[in-house]
């Protein structure tokens, strides 16, 4: 399989593997403060017609309180902006 490294991206065949920071910065992953999340979701709505998302608010080793805070922030500050 063809593998080529360019900057922080690894090209394998036709797929591009990006590190987490690049995925967030370039808008491939919805993450960050509520305003950034709203902006990313709105951009996806406009560019590809996004109508549904599925979120992961808990990652291995994360304290449960932090996961609950993520869920509350999304419900209180992101969802209302998407109506």
mmCIF file of the N, C-alpha and C atoms, coordinates in Angstrom:
data_MODEL
# 
_entry.id   MODEL 
# 
loop_
_atom_site.group_PDB 
_atom_site.id 
_atom_site.type_symbol 
_atom_site.label_atom_id 
_atom_site.label_alt_id 
_atom_site.label_comp_id 
_atom_site.label_asym_id 
_atom_site.label_entity_id 
_atom_site.label_seq_id 
_atom_site.pdbx_PDB_ins_code 
_atom_site.Cartn_x 
_atom_site.Cartn_y 
_atom_site.Cartn_z 
_atom_site.occupancy 
_atom_site.B_iso_or_equiv 
_atom_site.pdbx_formal_charge 
_atom_site.auth_seq_id 
_atom_site.auth_comp_id 
_atom_site.auth_asym_id 
_atom_site.auth_atom_id 
_atom_site.pdbx_PDB_model_num 
ATOM 1   N N  . UNK A 1 1  ? 0.847   -1.181 0.000  1.00 0.00 ? 1  UNK A N  1 
ATOM 2   C CA . UNK A 1 1  ? 0.000   0.000  0.000  1.00 0.00 ? 1  UNK A CA 1 
ATOM 3   C C  . UNK A 1 1  ? 0.891   1.242  0.000  1.00 0.00 ? 1  UNK A C  1 
ATOM 4   N N  . UNK A 1 2  ? 0.510   2.212  -0.769 1.00 0.00 ? 2  UNK A N  1 
ATOM 5   C CA . UNK A 1 2  ? 1.239   3.466  -0.852 1.00 0.00 ? 2  UNK A CA 1 
ATOM 6   C C  . UNK A 1 2  ? 1.030   4.259  0.434  1.00 0.00 ? 2  UNK A C  1 
ATOM 7   N N  . UNK A 1 3  ? 2.117   4.695  1.071  1.00 0.00 ? 3  UNK A N  1 
ATOM 8   C CA . UNK A 1 3  ? 2.021   5.531  2.262  1.00 0.00 ? 3  UNK A CA 1 
ATOM 9   C C  . UNK A 1 3  ? 2.963   6.712  2.089  1.00 0.00 ? 3  UNK A C  1 
ATOM 10  N N  . UNK A 1 4  ? 2.430   7.903  2.309  1.00 0.00 ? 4  UNK A N  1 
ATOM 11  C CA . UNK A 1 4  ? 3.219   9.113  2.143  1.00 0.00 ? 4  UNK A CA 1 
ATOM 12  C C  . UNK A 1 4  ? 2.902   10.046 3.304  1.00 0.00 ? 4  UNK A C  1 
ATOM 13  N N  . UNK A 1 5  ? 3.905   10.631 3.908  1.00 0.00 ? 5  UNK A N  1 
ATOM 14  C CA . UNK A 1 5  ? 3.702   11.570 5.010  1.00 0.00 ? 5  UNK A CA 1 
ATOM 15  C C  . UNK A 1 5  ? 3.940   12.976 4.485  1.00 0.00 ? 5  UNK A C  1 
ATOM 16  N N  . UNK A 1 6  ? 2.971   13.862 4.738  1.00 0.00 ? 6  UNK A N  1 
ATOM 17  C CA . UNK A 1 6  ? 3.074   15.256 4.318  1.00 0.00 ? 6  UNK A CA 1 
ATOM 18  C C  . UNK A 1 6  ? 2.631   16.104 5.501  1.00 0.00 ? 6  UNK A C  1 
ATOM 19  N N  . UNK A 1 7  ? 3.555   16.790 6.130  1.00 0.00 ? 7  UNK A N  1 
ATOM 20  C CA . UNK A 1 7  ? 3.230   17.573 7.323  1.00 0.00 ? 7  UNK A CA 1 
ATOM 21  C C  . UNK A 1 7  ? 2.765   16.619 8.406  1.00 0.00 ? 7  UNK A C  1 
ATOM 22  N N  . UNK A 1 8  ? 1.584   16.865 8.966  1.00 0.00 ? 8  UNK A N  1 
ATOM 23  C CA . UNK A 1 8  ? 1.041   15.995 10.002 1.00 0.00 ? 8  UNK A CA 1 
ATOM 24  C C  . UNK A 1 8  ? 0.035   15.011 9.428  1.00 0.00 ? 8  UNK A C  1 
ATOM 25  N N  . UNK A 1 9  ? -0.134  14.971 8.108  1.00 0.00 ? 9  UNK A N  1 
ATOM 26  C CA . UNK A 1 9  ? -1.088  14.069 7.490  1.00 0.00 ? 9  UNK A CA 1 
ATOM 27  C C  . UNK A 1 9  ? -0.367  12.856 6.922  1.00 0.00 ? 9  UNK A C  1 
ATOM 28  N N  . UNK A 1 10 ? -0.987  11.703 7.072  1.00 0.00 ? 10 UNK A N  1 
ATOM 29  C CA . UNK A 1 10 ? -0.453  10.474 6.508  1.00 0.00 ? 10 UNK A CA 1 
ATOM 30  C C  . UNK A 1 10 ? -1.419  10.013 5.426  1.00 0.00 ? 10 UNK A C  1 
ATOM 31  N N  . UNK A 1 11 ? -0.926  9.918  4.205  1.00 0.00 ? 11 UNK A N  1 
ATOM 32  C CA . UNK A 1 11 ? -1.753  9.478  3.086  1.00 0.00 ? 11 UNK A CA 1 
ATOM 33  C C  . UNK A 1 11 ? -1.552  7.982  2.906  1.00 0.00 ? 11 UNK A C  1 
ATOM 34  N N  . UNK A 1 12 ? -2.626  7.207  2.943  1.00 0.00 ? 12 UNK A N  1 
ATOM 35  C CA . UNK A 1 12 ? -2.580  5.769  2.694  1.00 0.00 ? 12 UNK A CA 1 
ATOM 36  C C  . UNK A 1 12 ? -3.579  5.475  1.588  1.00 0.00 ? 12 UNK A C  1 
ATOM 37  N N  . UNK A 1 13 ? -3.084  5.137  0.430  1.00 0.00 ? 13 UNK A N  1 
ATOM 38  C CA . UNK A 1 13 ? -3.978  4.929  -0.698 1.00 0.00 ? 13 UNK A CA 1 
ATOM 39  C C  . UNK A 1 13 ? -4.743  6.202  -0.968 1.00 0.00 ? 13 UNK A C  1 
ATOM 40  N N  . UNK A 1 14 ? -6.071  6.124  -0.970 1.00 0.00 ? 14 UNK A N  1 
ATOM 41  C CA . UNK A 1 14 ? -6.894  7.308  -1.207 1.00 0.00 ? 14 UNK A CA 1 
ATOM 42  C C  . UNK A 1 14 ? -7.356  7.962  0.097  1.00 0.00 ? 14 UNK A C  1 
ATOM 43  N N  . UNK A 1 15 ? -7.047  7.332  1.239  1.00 0.00 ? 15 UNK A N  1 
ATOM 44  C CA . UNK A 1 15 ? -7.469  7.873  2.526  1.00 0.00 ? 15 UNK A CA 1 
ATOM 45  C C  . UNK A 1 15 ? -6.402  8.782  3.111  1.00 0.00 ? 15 UNK A C  1 
ATOM 46  N N  . UNK A 1 16 ? -6.822  9.764  3.876  1.00 0.00 ? 16 UNK A N  1 
ATOM 47  C CA . UNK A 1 16 ? -5.904  10.657 4.575  1.00 0.00 ? 16 UNK A CA 1 
ATOM 48  C C  . UNK A 1 16 ? -6.154  10.477 6.069  1.00 0.00 ? 16 UNK A C  1 
ATOM 49  N N  . UNK A 1 17 ? -5.118  10.152 6.825  1.00 0.00 ? 17 UNK A N  1 
ATOM 50  C CA . UNK A 1 17 ? -5.250  10.079 8.274  1.00 0.00 ? 17 UNK A CA 1 
ATOM 51  C C  . UNK A 1 17 ? -4.714  11.376 8.853  1.00 0.00 ? 17 UNK A C  1 
ATOM 52  N N  . UNK A 1 18 ? -5.529  12.032 9.663  1.00 0.00 ? 18 UNK A N  1 
ATOM 53  C CA . UNK A 1 18 ? -5.144  13.304 10.268 1.00 0.00 ? 18 UNK A CA 1 
ATOM 54  C C  . UNK A 1 18 ? -5.074  13.139 11.777 1.00 0.00 ? 18 UNK A C  1 
ATOM 55  N N  . UNK A 1 19 ? -4.147  13.845 12.421 1.00 0.00 ? 19 UNK A N  1 
ATOM 56  C CA . UNK A 1 19 ? -4.082  13.821 13.871 1.00 0.00 ? 19 UNK A CA 1 
ATOM 57  C C  . UNK A 1 19 ? -5.292  14.581 14.426 1.00 0.00 ? 19 UNK A C  1 
ATOM 58  N N  . UNK A 1 20 ? -5.589  14.377 15.709 1.00 0.00 ? 20 UNK A N  1 
ATOM 59  C CA . UNK A 1 20 ? -6.783  14.969 16.325 1.00 0.00 ? 20 UNK A CA 1 
ATOM 60  C C  . UNK A 1 20 ? -6.798  16.491 16.229 1.00 0.00 ? 20 UNK A C  1 
ATOM 61  N N  . UNK A 1 21 ? -5.658  17.136 16.463 1.00 0.00 ? 21 UNK A N  1 
ATOM 62  C CA . UNK A 1 21 ? -5.609  18.600 16.409 1.00 0.00 ? 21 UNK A CA 1 
ATOM 63  C C  . UNK A 1 21 ? -5.994  19.103 15.017 1.00 0.00 ? 21 UNK A C  1 
ATOM 64  N N  . UNK A 1 22 ? -5.468  18.463 13.982 1.00 0.00 ? 22 UNK A N  1 
ATOM 65  C CA . UNK A 1 22 ? -5.791  18.859 12.606 1.00 0.00 ? 22 UNK A CA 1 
ATOM 66  C C  . UNK A 1 22 ? -7.268  18.613 12.313 1.00 0.00 ? 22 UNK A C  1 
ATOM 67  N N  . UNK A 1 23 ? -7.803  17.487 12.777 1.00 0.00 ? 23 UNK A N  1 
ATOM 68  C CA . UNK A 1 23 ? -9.217  17.189 12.533 1.00 0.00 ? 23 UNK A CA 1 
ATOM 69  C C  . UNK A 1 23 ? -10.119 18.254 13.136 1.00 0.00 ? 23 UNK A C  1 
ATOM 70  N N  . UNK A 1 24 ? -9.774  18.703 14.344 1.00 0.00 ? 24 UNK A N  1 
ATOM 71  C CA . UNK A 1 24 ? -10.577 19.744 15.002 1.00 0.00 ? 24 UNK A CA 1 
ATOM 72  C C  . UNK A 1 24 ? -10.388 21.084 14.306 1.00 0.00 ? 24 UNK A C  1 
ATOM 73  N N  . UNK A 1 25 ? -9.146  21.466 14.045 1.00 0.00 ? 25 UNK A N  1 
ATOM 74  C CA . UNK A 1 25 ? -8.837  22.756 13.424 1.00 0.00 ? 25 UNK A CA 1 
ATOM 75  C C  . UNK A 1 25 ? -9.492  22.899 12.055 1.00 0.00 ? 25 UNK A C  1 
ATOM 76  N N  . UNK A 1 26 ? -9.464  21.836 11.264 1.00 0.00 ? 26 UNK A N  1 
ATOM 77  C CA . UNK A 1 26 ? -10.010 21.887 9.914  1.00 0.00 ? 26 UNK A CA 1 
ATOM 78  C C  . UNK A 1 26 ? -11.502 21.580 9.857  1.00 0.00 ? 26 UNK A C  1 
ATOM 79  N N  . UNK A 1 27 ? -12.129 21.332 11.027 1.00 0.00 ? 27 UNK A N  1 
ATOM 80  C CA . UNK A 1 27 ? -13.570 21.147 11.070 1.00 0.00 ? 27 UNK A CA 1 
ATOM 81  C C  . UNK A 1 27 ? -14.045 19.763 10.700 1.00 0.00 ? 27 UNK A C  1 
ATOM 82  N N  . UNK A 1 28 ? -13.179 18.753 10.774 1.00 0.00 ? 28 UNK A N  1 
ATOM 83  C CA . UNK A 1 28 ? -13.592 17.385 10.489 1.00 0.00 ? 28 UNK A CA 1 
ATOM 84  C C  . UNK A 1 28 ? -14.227 16.720 11.700 1.00 0.00 ? 28 UNK A C  1 
ATOM 85  N N  . UNK A 1 29 ? -13.988 17.291 12.881 1.00 0.00 ? 29 UNK A N  1 
ATOM 86  C CA . UNK A 1 29 ? -14.516 16.786 14.143 1.00 0.00 ? 29 UNK A CA 1 
ATOM 87  C C  . UNK A 1 29 ? -15.168 17.958 14.851 1.00 0.00 ? 29 UNK A C  1 
ATOM 88  N N  . UNK A 1 30 ? -16.310 17.716 15.463 1.00 0.00 ? 30 UNK A N  1 
ATOM 89  C CA . UNK A 1 30 ? -16.988 18.764 16.220 1.00 0.00 ? 30 UNK A CA 1 
ATOM 90  C C  . UNK A 1 30 ? -16.462 18.704 17.645 1.00 0.00 ? 30 UNK A C  1 
ATOM 91  N N  . UNK A 1 31 ? -15.693 19.705 18.035 1.00 0.00 ? 31 UNK A N  1 
ATOM 92  C CA . UNK A 1 31 ? -15.122 19.750 19.377 1.00 0.00 ? 31 UNK A CA 1 
ATOM 93  C C  . UNK A 1 31 ? -14.757 21.187 19.701 1.00 0.00 ? 31 UNK A C  1 
ATOM 94  N N  . UNK A 1 32 ? -14.740 21.508 20.983 1.00 0.00 ? 32 UNK A N  1 
ATOM 95  C CA . UNK A 1 32 ? -14.360 22.841 21.407 1.00 0.00 ? 32 UNK A CA 1 
ATOM 96  C C  . UNK A 1 32 ? -15.445 23.481 22.236 1.00 0.00 ? 32 UNK A C  1 
ATOM 97  N N  . UNK A 1 33 ? -15.376 24.779 22.373 1.00 0.00 ? 33 UNK A N  1 
ATOM 98  C CA . UNK A 1 33 ? -16.386 25.482 23.157 1.00 0.00 ? 33 UNK A CA 1 
ATOM 99  C C  . UNK A 1 33 ? -17.705 25.471 22.382 1.00 0.00 ? 33 UNK A C  1 
ATOM 100 N N  . UNK A 1 34 ? -18.817 25.787 23.065 1.00 0.00 ? 34 UNK A N  1 
ATOM 101 C CA . UNK A 1 34 ? -20.124 25.726 22.406 1.00 0.00 ? 34 UNK A CA 1 
ATOM 102 C C  . UNK A 1 34 ? -20.206 26.530 21.103 1.00 0.00 ? 34 UNK A C  1 
ATOM 103 N N  . UNK A 1 35 ? -19.600 27.721 21.082 1.00 0.00 ? 35 UNK A N  1 
ATOM 104 C CA . UNK A 1 35 ? -19.668 28.546 19.878 1.00 0.00 ? 35 UNK A CA 1 
ATOM 105 C C  . UNK A 1 35 ? -18.971 27.862 18.700 1.00 0.00 ? 35 UNK A C  1 
ATOM 106 N N  . UNK A 1 36 ? -17.827 27.268 18.961 1.00 0.00 ? 36 UNK A N  1 
ATOM 107 C CA . UNK A 1 36 ? -17.092 26.565 17.907 1.00 0.00 ? 36 UNK A CA 1 
ATOM 108 C C  . UNK A 1 36 ? -17.905 25.375 17.394 1.00 0.00 ? 36 UNK A C  1 
ATOM 109 N N  . UNK A 1 37 ? -18.550 24.644 18.311 1.00 0.00 ? 37 UNK A N  1 
ATOM 110 C CA . UNK A 1 37 ? -19.373 23.504 17.905 1.00 0.00 ? 37 UNK A CA 1 
ATOM 111 C C  . UNK A 1 37 ? -20.536 23.947 17.031 1.00 0.00 ? 37 UNK A C  1 
ATOM 112 N N  . UNK A 1 38 ? -21.208 25.022 17.440 1.00 0.00 ? 38 UNK A N  1 
ATOM 113 C CA . UNK A 1 38 ? -22.320 25.550 16.632 1.00 0.00 ? 38 UNK A CA 1 
ATOM 114 C C  . UNK A 1 38 ? -21.819 25.945 15.248 1.00 0.00 ? 38 UNK A C  1 
ATOM 115 N N  . UNK A 1 39 ? -20.702 26.654 15.179 1.00 0.00 ? 39 UNK A N  1 
ATOM 116 C CA . UNK A 1 39 ? -20.143 27.084 13.889 1.00 0.00 ? 39 UNK A CA 1 
ATOM 117 C C  . UNK A 1 39 ? -19.829 25.889 12.994 1.00 0.00 ? 39 UNK A C  1 
ATOM 118 N N  . UNK A 1 40 ? -19.211 24.857 13.567 1.00 0.00 ? 40 UNK A N  1 
ATOM 119 C CA . UNK A 1 40 ? -18.855 23.673 12.777 1.00 0.00 ? 40 UNK A CA 1 
ATOM 120 C C  . UNK A 1 40 ? -20.104 22.974 12.256 1.00 0.00 ? 40 UNK A C  1 
ATOM 121 N N  . UNK A 1 41 ? -21.099 22.799 13.118 1.00 0.00 ? 41 UNK A N  1 
ATOM 122 C CA . UNK A 1 41 ? -22.338 22.132 12.690 1.00 0.00 ? 41 UNK A CA 1 
ATOM 123 C C  . UNK A 1 41 ? -23.045 22.959 11.622 1.00 0.00 ? 41 UNK A C  1 
ATOM 124 N N  . UNK A 1 42 ? -23.100 24.282 11.787 1.00 0.00 ? 42 UNK A N  1 
ATOM 125 C CA . UNK A 1 42 ? -23.732 25.144 10.780 1.00 0.00 ? 42 UNK A CA 1 
ATOM 126 C C  . UNK A 1 42 ? -22.999 25.037 9.435  1.00 0.00 ? 42 UNK A C  1 
ATOM 127 N N  . UNK A 1 43 ? -21.677 24.990 9.490  1.00 0.00 ? 43 UNK A N  1 
ATOM 128 C CA . UNK A 1 43 ? -20.886 24.862 8.259  1.00 0.00 ? 43 UNK A CA 1 
ATOM 129 C C  . UNK A 1 43 ? -21.209 23.545 7.555  1.00 0.00 ? 43 UNK A C  1 
ATOM 130 N N  . UNK A 1 44 ? -21.312 22.470 8.325  1.00 0.00 ? 44 UNK A N  1 
ATOM 131 C CA . UNK A 1 44 ? -21.657 21.164 7.736  1.00 0.00 ? 44 UNK A CA 1 
ATOM 132 C C  . UNK A 1 44 ? -23.071 21.183 7.166  1.00 0.00 ? 44 UNK A C  1 
ATOM 133 N N  . UNK A 1 45 ? -23.996 21.868 7.855  1.00 0.00 ? 45 UNK A N  1 
ATOM 134 C CA . UNK A 1 45 ? -25.375 21.983 7.343  1.00 0.00 ? 45 UNK A CA 1 
ATOM 135 C C  . UNK A 1 45 ? -25.381 22.646 5.965  1.00 0.00 ? 45 UNK A C  1 
ATOM 136 N N  . UNK A 1 46 ? -24.643 23.750 5.873  1.00 0.00 ? 46 UNK A N  1 
ATOM 137 C CA . UNK A 1 46 ? -24.632 24.525 4.632  1.00 0.00 ? 46 UNK A CA 1 
ATOM 138 C C  . UNK A 1 46 ? -23.880 23.824 3.509  1.00 0.00 ? 46 UNK A C  1 
ATOM 139 N N  . UNK A 1 47 ? -22.769 23.165 3.842  1.00 0.00 ? 47 UNK A N  1 
ATOM 140 C CA . UNK A 1 47 ? -21.943 22.591 2.776  1.00 0.00 ? 47 UNK A CA 1 
ATOM 141 C C  . UNK A 1 47 ? -22.396 21.213 2.313  1.00 0.00 ? 47 UNK A C  1 
ATOM 142 N N  . UNK A 1 48 ? -22.911 20.379 3.204  1.00 0.00 ? 48 UNK A N  1 
ATOM 143 C CA . UNK A 1 48 ? -23.287 19.018 2.799  1.00 0.00 ? 48 UNK A CA 1 
ATOM 144 C C  . UNK A 1 48 ? -24.718 18.653 3.151  1.00 0.00 ? 48 UNK A C  1 
ATOM 145 N N  . UNK A 1 49 ? -25.472 19.586 3.707  1.00 0.00 ? 49 UNK A N  1 
ATOM 146 C CA . UNK A 1 49 ? -26.861 19.313 4.043  1.00 0.00 ? 49 UNK A CA 1 
ATOM 147 C C  . UNK A 1 49 ? -27.038 18.448 5.282  1.00 0.00 ? 49 UNK A C  1 
ATOM 148 N N  . UNK A 1 50 ? -26.126 18.541 6.220  1.00 0.00 ? 50 UNK A N  1 
ATOM 149 C CA . UNK A 1 50 ? -26.182 17.750 7.450  1.00 0.00 ? 50 UNK A CA 1 
ATOM 150 C C  . UNK A 1 50 ? -27.531 17.930 8.136  1.00 0.00 ? 50 UNK A C  1 
ATOM 151 N N  . UNK A 1 51 ? -28.161 16.822 8.505  1.00 0.00 ? 51 UNK A N  1 
ATOM 152 C CA . UNK A 1 51 ? -29.436 16.880 9.221  1.00 0.00 ? 51 UNK A CA 1 
ATOM 153 C C  . UNK A 1 51 ? -29.400 16.120 10.539 1.00 0.00 ? 51 UNK A C  1 
ATOM 154 N N  . UNK A 1 52 ? -28.432 15.255 10.731 1.00 0.00 ? 52 UNK A N  1 
ATOM 155 C CA . UNK A 1 52 ? -28.356 14.425 11.933 1.00 0.00 ? 52 UNK A CA 1 
ATOM 156 C C  . UNK A 1 52 ? -26.903 14.287 12.377 1.00 0.00 ? 52 UNK A C  1 
ATOM 157 N N  . UNK A 1 53 ? -26.662 14.344 13.678 1.00 0.00 ? 53 UNK A N  1 
ATOM 158 C CA . UNK A 1 53 ? -25.324 14.067 14.203 1.00 0.00 ? 53 UNK A CA 1 
ATOM 159 C C  . UNK A 1 53 ? -25.448 13.080 15.361 1.00 0.00 ? 53 UNK A C  1 
ATOM 160 N N  . UNK A 1 54 ? -24.382 12.395 15.623 1.00 0.00 ? 54 UNK A N  1 
ATOM 161 C CA . UNK A 1 54 ? -24.294 11.481 16.754 1.00 0.00 ? 54 UNK A CA 1 
ATOM 162 C C  . UNK A 1 54 ? -23.065 11.896 17.545 1.00 0.00 ? 54 UNK A C  1 
ATOM 163 N N  . UNK A 1 55 ? -23.234 12.141 18.830 1.00 0.00 ? 55 UNK A N  1 
ATOM 164 C CA . UNK A 1 55 ? -22.122 12.656 19.627 1.00 0.00 ? 55 UNK A CA 1 
ATOM 165 C C  . UNK A 1 55 ? -21.566 11.655 20.619 1.00 0.00 ? 55 UNK A C  1 
ATOM 166 N N  . UNK A 1 56 ? -20.290 11.800 20.892 1.00 0.00 ? 56 UNK A N  1 
ATOM 167 C CA . UNK A 1 56 ? -19.622 11.054 21.959 1.00 0.00 ? 56 UNK A CA 1 
ATOM 168 C C  . UNK A 1 56 ? -19.120 12.085 22.956 1.00 0.00 ? 56 UNK A C  1 
ATOM 169 N N  . UNK A 1 57 ? -19.634 12.032 24.151 1.00 0.00 ? 57 UNK A N  1 
ATOM 170 C CA . UNK A 1 57 ? -19.299 13.026 25.156 1.00 0.00 ? 57 UNK A CA 1 
ATOM 171 C C  . UNK A 1 57 ? -18.382 12.470 26.240 1.00 0.00 ? 57 UNK A C  1 
ATOM 172 N N  . UNK A 1 58 ? -18.104 11.188 26.170 1.00 0.00 ? 58 UNK A N  1 
ATOM 173 C CA . UNK A 1 58 ? -17.249 10.536 27.156 1.00 0.00 ? 58 UNK A CA 1 
ATOM 174 C C  . UNK A 1 58 ? -16.145 9.783  26.433 1.00 0.00 ? 58 UNK A C  1 
ATOM 175 N N  . UNK A 1 59 ? -14.911 9.977  26.861 1.00 0.00 ? 59 UNK A N  1 
ATOM 176 C CA . UNK A 1 59 ? -13.764 9.278  26.299 1.00 0.00 ? 59 UNK A CA 1 
ATOM 177 C C  . UNK A 1 59 ? -13.064 8.532  27.428 1.00 0.00 ? 59 UNK A C  1 
ATOM 178 N N  . UNK A 1 60 ? -12.483 7.401  27.132 1.00 0.00 ? 60 UNK A N  1 
ATOM 179 C CA . UNK A 1 60 ? -11.833 6.557  28.126 1.00 0.00 ? 60 UNK A CA 1 
ATOM 180 C C  . UNK A 1 60 ? -11.005 7.318  29.133 1.00 0.00 ? 60 UNK A C  1 
ATOM 181 N N  . UNK A 1 61 ? -11.233 7.059  30.403 1.00 0.00 ? 61 UNK A N  1 
ATOM 182 C CA . UNK A 1 61 ? -10.467 7.696  31.460 1.00 0.00 ? 61 UNK A CA 1 
ATOM 183 C C  . UNK A 1 61 ? -10.968 9.056  31.890 1.00 0.00 ? 61 UNK A C  1 
ATOM 184 N N  . UNK A 1 62 ? -11.924 9.618  31.166 1.00 0.00 ? 62 UNK A N  1 
ATOM 185 C CA . UNK A 1 62 ? -12.451 10.935 31.512 1.00 0.00 ? 62 UNK A CA 1 
ATOM 186 C C  . UNK A 1 62 ? -13.323 10.804 32.769 1.00 0.00 ? 62 UNK A C  1 
ATOM 187 N N  . UNK A 1 63 ? -13.187 11.725 33.716 1.00 0.00 ? 63 UNK A N  1 
ATOM 188 C CA . UNK A 1 63 ? -14.064 11.686 34.892 1.00 0.00 ? 63 UNK A CA 1 
ATOM 189 C C  . UNK A 1 63 ? -15.530 11.850 34.467 1.00 0.00 ? 63 UNK A C  1 
ATOM 190 N N  . UNK A 1 64 ? -16.413 11.130 35.133 1.00 0.00 ? 64 UNK A N  1 
ATOM 191 C CA . UNK A 1 64 ? -17.829 11.182 34.791 1.00 0.00 ? 64 UNK A CA 1 
ATOM 192 C C  . UNK A 1 64 ? -18.381 12.602 34.873 1.00 0.00 ? 64 UNK A C  1 
ATOM 193 N N  . UNK A 1 65 ? -17.900 13.390 35.845 1.00 0.00 ? 65 UNK A N  1 
ATOM 194 C CA . UNK A 1 65 ? -18.386 14.768 35.987 1.00 0.00 ? 65 UNK A CA 1 
ATOM 195 C C  . UNK A 1 65 ? -18.095 15.590 34.728 1.00 0.00 ? 65 UNK A C  1 
ATOM 196 N N  . UNK A 1 66 ? -16.934 15.348 34.112 1.00 0.00 ? 66 UNK A N  1 
ATOM 197 C CA . UNK A 1 66 ? -16.582 16.079 32.901 1.00 0.00 ? 66 UNK A CA 1 
ATOM 198 C C  . UNK A 1 66 ? -17.490 15.671 31.736 1.00 0.00 ? 66 UNK A C  1 
ATOM 199 N N  . UNK A 1 67 ? -17.783 14.384 31.643 1.00 0.00 ? 67 UNK A N  1 
ATOM 200 C CA . UNK A 1 67 ? -18.682 13.910 30.589 1.00 0.00 ? 67 UNK A CA 1 
ATOM 201 C C  . UNK A 1 67 ? -20.067 14.526 30.761 1.00 0.00 ? 67 UNK A C  1 
ATOM 202 N N  . UNK A 1 68 ? -20.548 14.580 31.988 1.00 0.00 ? 68 UNK A N  1 
ATOM 203 C CA . UNK A 1 68 ? -21.860 15.180 32.255 1.00 0.00 ? 68 UNK A CA 1 
ATOM 204 C C  . UNK A 1 68 ? -21.853 16.673 31.918 1.00 0.00 ? 68 UNK A C  1 
ATOM 205 N N  . UNK A 1 69 ? -20.744 17.343 32.214 1.00 0.00 ? 69 UNK A N  1 
ATOM 206 C CA . UNK A 1 69 ? -20.627 18.767 31.866 1.00 0.00 ? 69 UNK A CA 1 
ATOM 207 C C  . UNK A 1 69 ? -20.695 18.944 30.358 1.00 0.00 ? 69 UNK A C  1 
ATOM 208 N N  . UNK A 1 70 ? -20.023 18.054 29.608 1.00 0.00 ? 70 UNK A N  1 
ATOM 209 C CA . UNK A 1 70 ? -20.069 18.121 28.142 1.00 0.00 ? 70 UNK A CA 1 
ATOM 210 C C  . UNK A 1 70 ? -21.488 17.972 27.625 1.00 0.00 ? 70 UNK A C  1 
ATOM 211 N N  . UNK A 1 71 ? -22.226 17.026 28.181 1.00 0.00 ? 71 UNK A N  1 
ATOM 212 C CA . UNK A 1 71 ? -23.608 16.793 27.754 1.00 0.00 ? 71 UNK A CA 1 
ATOM 213 C C  . UNK A 1 71 ? -24.469 18.009 28.059 1.00 0.00 ? 71 UNK A C  1 
ATOM 214 N N  . UNK A 1 72 ? -24.320 18.557 29.278 1.00 0.00 ? 72 UNK A N  1 
ATOM 215 C CA . UNK A 1 72 ? -25.111 19.742 29.648 1.00 0.00 ? 72 UNK A CA 1 
ATOM 216 C C  . UNK A 1 72 ? -24.794 20.935 28.754 1.00 0.00 ? 72 UNK A C  1 
ATOM 217 N N  . UNK A 1 73 ? -23.505 21.178 28.506 1.00 0.00 ? 73 UNK A N  1 
ATOM 218 C CA . UNK A 1 73 ? -23.127 22.294 27.633 1.00 0.00 ? 73 UNK A CA 1 
ATOM 219 C C  . UNK A 1 73 ? -23.735 22.140 26.246 1.00 0.00 ? 73 UNK A C  1 
ATOM 220 N N  . UNK A 1 74 ? -23.694 20.925 25.712 1.00 0.00 ? 74 UNK A N  1 
ATOM 221 C CA . UNK A 1 74 ? -24.266 20.695 24.385 1.00 0.00 ? 74 UNK A CA 1 
ATOM 222 C C  . UNK A 1 74 ? -25.775 20.958 24.404 1.00 0.00 ? 74 UNK A C  1 
ATOM 223 N N  . UNK A 1 75 ? -26.453 20.428 25.419 1.00 0.00 ? 75 UNK A N  1 
ATOM 224 C CA . UNK A 1 75 ? -27.910 20.586 25.507 1.00 0.00 ? 75 UNK A CA 1 
ATOM 225 C C  . UNK A 1 75 ? -28.324 22.036 25.731 1.00 0.00 ? 75 UNK A C  1 
ATOM 226 N N  . UNK A 1 76 ? -27.578 22.760 26.555 1.00 0.00 ? 76 UNK A N  1 
ATOM 227 C CA . UNK A 1 76 ? -27.973 24.119 26.935 1.00 0.00 ? 76 UNK A CA 1 
ATOM 228 C C  . UNK A 1 76 ? -27.484 25.204 25.978 1.00 0.00 ? 76 UNK A C  1 
ATOM 229 N N  . UNK A 1 77 ? -26.314 24.994 25.333 1.00 0.00 ? 77 UNK A N  1 
ATOM 230 C CA . UNK A 1 77 ? -25.738 26.090 24.553 1.00 0.00 ? 77 UNK A CA 1 
ATOM 231 C C  . UNK A 1 77 ? -25.546 25.801 23.070 1.00 0.00 ? 77 UNK A C  1 
ATOM 232 N N  . UNK A 1 78 ? -25.560 24.524 22.692 1.00 0.00 ? 78 UNK A N  1 
ATOM 233 C CA . UNK A 1 78 ? -25.393 24.202 21.273 1.00 0.00 ? 78 UNK A CA 1 
ATOM 234 C C  . UNK A 1 78 ? -26.747 23.895 20.638 1.00 0.00 ? 78 UNK A C  1 
ATOM 235 N N  . UNK A 1 79 ? -27.486 22.953 21.201 1.00 0.00 ? 79 UNK A N  1 
ATOM 236 C CA . UNK A 1 79 ? -28.757 22.555 20.601 1.00 0.00 ? 79 UNK A CA 1 
ATOM 237 C C  . UNK A 1 79 ? -29.724 23.721 20.347 1.00 0.00 ? 79 UNK A C  1 
ATOM 238 N N  . UNK A 1 80 ? -29.889 24.651 21.299 1.00 0.00 ? 80 UNK A N  1 
ATOM 239 C CA . UNK A 1 80 ? -30.827 25.754 21.043 1.00 0.00 ? 80 UNK A CA 1 
ATOM 240 C C  . UNK A 1 80 ? -30.440 26.597 19.813 1.00 0.00 ? 80 UNK A C  1 
ATOM 241 N N  . UNK A 1 81 ? -29.169 26.674 19.494 1.00 0.00 ? 81 UNK A N  1 
ATOM 242 C CA . UNK A 1 81 ? -28.720 27.467 18.340 1.00 0.00 ? 81 UNK A CA 1 
ATOM 243 C C  . UNK A 1 81 ? -28.990 26.776 17.011 1.00 0.00 ? 81 UNK A C  1 
ATOM 244 N N  . UNK A 1 82 ? -29.378 25.511 17.049 1.00 0.00 ? 82 UNK A N  1 
ATOM 245 C CA . UNK A 1 82 ? -29.530 24.736 15.814 1.00 0.00 ? 82 UNK A CA 1 
ATOM 246 C C  . UNK A 1 82 ? -30.982 24.566 15.382 1.00 0.00 ? 82 UNK A C  1 
ATOM 247 N N  . UNK A 1 83 ? -31.892 25.216 16.067 1.00 0.00 ? 83 UNK A N  1 
ATOM 248 C CA . UNK A 1 83 ? -33.328 25.091 15.715 1.00 0.00 ? 83 UNK A CA 1 
ATOM 249 C C  . UNK A 1 83 ? -33.636 25.784 14.423 1.00 0.00 ? 83 UNK A C  1 
# 
